[in-house]
Amino acid sequence: GKMAAVLERSFIEICGFERETLPRFREVTVNLEVAALPGGQKFPDSAGAFHYEESGKLLSVTSNRFIHWSTSGDTVQLVEQSLDTNLLNNAVRLKFIHCTVLPGGVAIQETLNNVIILVCTNQTVHRLVLPHPSRMYRSELVTELHMQSVFTDVGKLTSTTSPPCSALR
């Protein structure tokens, strides 16, 4: 009957650009040579989101733009999304060897020049410093259909001698 017709309907997002349906995660392994703690304590998974200060400002580089994350065991998944453009290289998976990410152990802040991500595990604290989108795109007016995500260079950073995640002890 009538109820079935209502249940079959669903919402679709209409946008003027081609969006990848499934994010392709780039894997980054962080190995600080810490030994696994005995007892293997399990922590619950967690998730959260961050939106930019100017995410509500029309035509700003961070308009309708946000980052969401989820943690499970030794892994943090981070995805940056935009409702206005298709963000390239926008998904990264950080794996911390012999560490467990604490519930709610991810915090994201923005400064004028950077997006800073803190990750707390049961043994370490890591700081990831990324360029702010407004520093990546100089022009005030953003109308491009494809833009680079703040996570674009995470892979490159790990291949250099200074890892993007620095352990603060």
VEXDREN-2710 file (C-alpha; in Angstrom, 1 decimal):
% VEXDREN-2710
k/r/px/py/pz
1/GLY/0.0/0.0/0.0
2/LYS/0.6/3.6/0.7
3/MET/3.3/3.0/3.3
4/ALA/5.6/1.0/1.0
5/ALA/5.6/3.8/-1.5
6/VAL/6.9/6.2/1.2
7/LEU/9.6/3.8/2.3
8/GLU/10.9/3.3/-1.2
9/ARG/11.6/7.0/-1.6
10/SER/15.0/8.3/-0.5
11/PHE/17.0/11.5/-0.7
12/ILE/19.7/12.1/-3.2
13/GLU/22.3/14.9/-3.2
14/ILE/22.1/16.9/-6.4
15/CYS/25.4/18.6/-7.3
16/GLY/27.0/20.0/-10.4
17/PHE/30.1/17.9/-10.2
18/GLU/31.1/14.3/-10.2
19/ARG/31.7/13.0/-6.7
20/GLU/33.6/9.8/-5.9
21/THR/31.1/7.6/-4.1
22/LEU/33.6/5.7/-2.0
23/PRO/36.6/7.6/-0.6
24/ARG/40.0/6.0/-1.5
25/PHE/41.9/5.9/1.7
26/ARG/45.7/6.4/1.6
27/GLU/47.4/4.4/4.3
28/VAL/50.0/6.0/6.5
29/THR/51.7/3.8/9.1
30/VAL/53.3/5.5/12.2
31/ASN/55.8/3.3/13.9
32/LEU/57.6/4.8/16.9
33/GLU/59.2/1.5/18.0
34/VAL/57.1/1.4/21.2
35/ALA/56.5/-2.1/22.6
36/ALA/52.9/-3.3/22.9
37/LEU/51.6/-3.0/26.4
38/PRO/50.8/-6.3/28.1
39/GLY/47.1/-7.1/28.7
40/GLY/46.0/-5.6/25.4
41/GLN/43.3/-3.3/26.8
42/LYS/40.4/-2.6/24.4
43/PHE/38.9/0.8/24.0
44/PRO/35.6/1.5/22.3
45/ASP/35.5/3.0/18.8
46/SER/34.7/6.7/18.5
47/ALA/33.9/9.3/15.8
48/GLY/33.4/13.0/15.5
49/ALA/33.5/16.0/13.1
50/PHE/35.0/19.4/12.7
51/HIS/33.8/22.3/10.6
52/TYR/35.8/25.3/9.6
53/GLU/35.2/28.7/11.1
54/GLU/34.0/30.1/7.8
55/SER/32.1/27.0/6.7
56/GLY/28.9/29.1/6.7
57/LYS/30.4/31.9/4.7
58/LEU/29.3/31.8/1.0
59/LEU/32.1/31.6/-1.6
60/SER/34.7/31.2/1.1
61/VAL/37.4/28.6/0.4
62/THR/36.0/26.6/3.4
63/SER/32.3/27.2/2.7
64/ASN/30.3/24.0/3.5
65/ARG/33.5/22.2/4.2
66/PHE/34.1/19.8/7.1
67/ILE/36.3/16.9/8.4
68/HIS/34.9/13.8/10.0
69/TRP/36.9/11.0/11.6
70/SER/36.4/7.6/13.1
71/THR/38.7/5.5/15.3
72/SER/39.0/1.8/15.7
73/GLY/41.8/0.0/17.6
74/ASP/45.1/1.4/16.3
75/THR/43.6/3.3/13.3
76/VAL/42.1/6.8/12.7
77/GLN/40.2/7.4/9.5
78/LEU/40.0/11.1/8.4
79/VAL/37.8/12.3/5.5
80/GLU/37.5/15.9/4.4
81/GLN/34.2/16.7/2.6
82/SER/32.8/19.7/0.8
83/LEU/29.2/20.2/-0.4
84/ASP/30.4/22.8/-2.9
85/THR/33.3/21.1/-4.7
86/ASN/34.9/17.7/-5.1
87/LEU/37.9/17.4/-2.8
88/LEU/40.7/15.4/-4.2
89/ASN/42.9/13.2/-2.0
90/ASN/40.5/13.8/0.8
91/ALA/40.7/10.5/2.8
92/VAL/43.6/9.2/4.9
93/ARG/44.0/6.3/7.3
94/LEU/46.6/6.6/10.1
95/LYS/47.7/3.3/11.7
96/PHE/49.7/3.6/14.9
97/ILE/51.8/0.4/15.5
98/HIS/51.4/-1.1/19.0
99/CYS/49.1/1.7/20.1
100/THR/45.4/2.0/20.6
101/VAL/43.6/5.3/19.9
102/LEU/41.7/6.5/22.9
103/PRO/38.0/7.1/22.6
104/GLY/37.5/10.8/21.8
105/GLY/41.3/10.9/21.2
106/VAL/41.1/13.1/18.1
107/ALA/41.0/16.9/18.3
108/ILE/41.1/19.3/15.3
109/GLN/41.8/23.0/15.5
110/GLU/42.4/25.7/12.8
111/THR/44.8/28.6/12.9
112/LEU/45.2/31.3/10.2
113/ASN/47.8/29.1/8.4
114/ASN/47.2/25.5/9.5
115/VAL/44.8/22.8/10.4
116/ILE/46.2/21.0/13.4
117/ILE/45.1/17.4/14.3
118/LEU/46.0/15.9/17.7
119/VAL/45.7/12.1/18.1
120/CYS/46.0/10.5/21.6
121/THR/46.8/6.9/21.9
122/ASN/47.3/4.8/25.1
123/GLN/51.1/5.4/24.8
124/THR/51.6/8.5/22.6
125/VAL/50.3/11.8/21.5
126/HIS/50.7/12.9/17.8
127/ARG/50.4/16.2/16.1
128/LEU/49.6/16.5/12.4
129/VAL/50.1/20.1/11.0
130/LEU/48.5/20.6/7.6
131/PRO/48.2/23.7/5.5
132/HIS/44.9/25.7/5.9
133/PRO/42.7/25.6/2.8
134/SER/42.9/29.4/2.6
135/ARG/46.7/29.1/2.3
136/MET/46.4/26.5/-0.5
137/TYR/44.0/28.6/-2.6
138/ARG/45.0/32.3/-2.6
139/SER/42.0/33.6/-4.5
140/GLU/39.1/34.8/-2.4
141/LEU/36.5/33.6/-4.8
142/VAL/36.3/29.8/-5.2
143/THR/34.3/28.4/-8.1
144/GLU/36.3/25.4/-9.0
145/LEU/34.6/22.0/-9.3
146/HIS/37.7/20.1/-8.0
147/MET/40.0/21.3/-5.2
148/GLN/42.8/19.7/-3.2
149/SER/42.0/18.5/0.3
150/VAL/44.1/19.5/3.3
151/PHE/45.2/15.8/3.4
152/THR/46.7/16.0/-0.1
153/ASP/50.3/16.1/1.1
154/VAL/50.0/13.7/4.0
155/GLY/51.6/10.9/1.9
156/LYS/54.4/13.1/0.8
157/LEU/55.2/14.3/4.3
158/THR/55.6/10.7/5.5
159/SER/58.2/9.9/2.9
160/THR/60.4/12.8/4.1
161/THR/62.7/12.4/7.1
162/SER/60.5/14.3/9.4
163/PRO/57.3/12.4/9.9
164/PRO/54.0/14.4/9.9
165/CYS/53.1/12.9/13.2
166/SER/55.6/13.9/15.9
167/ALA/55.4/12.2/19.2
168/LEU/55.1/14.5/22.1
169/ARG/56.1/12.8/25.3
END
